[in-house]
Amino acid sequence: MELVRIELTYSYEPSDFFEAATTVALLYGNATFVDGEVVLTLLAPRQISHEQEPEFTEAVRTTLRCRQLISNRTFSLTGPRITHVDAKGNRNYVMLMESRRLEIRGNPVDLRLTSSSGAVLVDSKKERIRDETALTIQLAQNAEKSPTLCLMLDSYDRSLKDISNALVHLYEVRDAMASEFGSEKKACKRLGIKPADWDTLGRLANHEPISEGRHRGKQPPSRNAAPDELKEARTIAKIIIESYAKLK
């Protein structure tokens, strides 16, 4: 029987990683994320070997990392289950398993205001989900064309999972842009990054005697980074990544 489409179905946690159903048009096909499940439907029917499967999985994982940049939460990804669908709707399945660590963090606070008649005046959750969905799609599509963007997303991912080296990984984002554009000054100009923010990330990651940084112990006494310092470093790294993605 003629093969009409192939679906790769994955599970991800937390299941509310995407707050609304999100479809991203990737190079391989459309990937739809909803309630802890993602289905990647290939653009053209094709047989999938075990050697090819990692390419599709990495495209899905990259999209999750794009969402992670916005949500600041880690995720786990399991699968895929590969489904071959023929012209009569018959389905044949293959299951492949892979896991990642899960760490759940807090959700943002949303505001919804209505008038006395019940009309919605402000729905910050709806607006936030709309904006975050658009940004996730933009990041994921641009990452497919940019190895540098993928590397920065990976560095941000590791900054959340490898906490003891968080600033080391965030500095990699800054360093990647300095290399990409030839100098720190050119990177700031092209990305529209405030020099003060650029310098702050460099100071926290490269100069302060912070145990999560690049030169811990070389400037004693070392100390742990304050939560606000880690938050500021992550925010600057996110701005750099998002600014670079807009150039692609």
Secondary structure as the mmCIF struct_conf table of DSSP 4:
data_model
#
loop_
_struct_conf.conf_type_id
_struct_conf.id
_struct_conf.beg_label_comp_id
_struct_conf.beg_label_asym_id
_struct_conf.beg_label_seq_id
_struct_conf.end_label_comp_id
_struct_conf.end_label_asym_id
_struct_conf.end_label_seq_id
STRN STRN1 LEU A 3 GLU A 13
BEND BEND1 PRO A 14 PRO A 14
TURN_TY1_P TURN_TY1_P1 SER A 15 ASP A 16
BEND BEND2 PHE A 17 ALA A 20
STRN STRN2 THR A 22 ALA A 25
BEND BEND3 LEU A 27 TYR A 28
STRN STRN3 GLY A 29 VAL A 34
TURN_TY1_P TURN_TY1_P2 ASP A 35 GLY A 36
STRN STRN4 GLU A 37 LEU A 42
BEND BEND4 LEU A 43 ALA A 44
TURN_TY1_P TURN_TY1_P3 HIS A 50 GLN A 52
HELX_RH_AL_P HELX_RH_AL_P1 GLU A 53 SER A 71
STRN STRN5 SER A 76 ASP A 86
TURN_TY1_P TURN_TY1_P4 ALA A 87 LYS A 88
STRN STRN6 ARG A 91 MET A 95
HELX_LH_PP_P HELX_LH_PP_P1 GLY A 106 VAL A 109
STRN STRN7 ARG A 112 THR A 114
TURN_TY1_P TURN_TY1_P5 SER A 116 SER A 117
BEND BEND5 GLY A 118 GLY A 118
STRN STRN8 VAL A 120 ASP A 123
HELX_RH_AL_P HELX_RH_AL_P2 SER A 124 ALA A 143
TURN_TY1_P TURN_TY1_P6 GLU A 144 LYS A 145
HELX_RH_AL_P HELX_RH_AL_P3 PRO A 147 LYS A 161
HELX_RH_3T_P HELX_RH_3T_P1 ILE A 163 ASN A 165
HELX_RH_AL_P HELX_RH_AL_P4 ALA A 166 PHE A 181
BEND BEND6 GLY A 182 SER A 183
HELX_RH_AL_P HELX_RH_AL_P5 GLU A 184 LEU A 191
TURN_TY1_P TURN_TY1_P7 GLY A 192 GLY A 192
HELX_RH_AL_P HELX_RH_AL_P6 PRO A 195 GLY A 202
HELX_RH_PI_P HELX_RH_PI_P1 ARG A 203 HIS A 207
BEND BEND7 GLU A 208 GLU A 208
STRN STRN9 ILE A 210 ILE A 210
TURN_TY1_P TURN_TY1_P8 SER A 211 GLU A 212
BEND BEND8 GLY A 213 GLY A 213
TURN_TY1_P TURN_TY1_P9 ARG A 214 LYS A 218
BEND BEND9 GLN A 219 PRO A 221
HELX_LH_PP_P HELX_LH_PP_P2 SER A 222 SER A 222
STRN STRN10 ARG A 223 ARG A 223
HELX_LH_PP_P HELX_LH_PP_P3 ASN A 224 ALA A 226
HELX_RH_AL_P HELX_RH_AL_P7 PRO A 227 LEU A 247
#
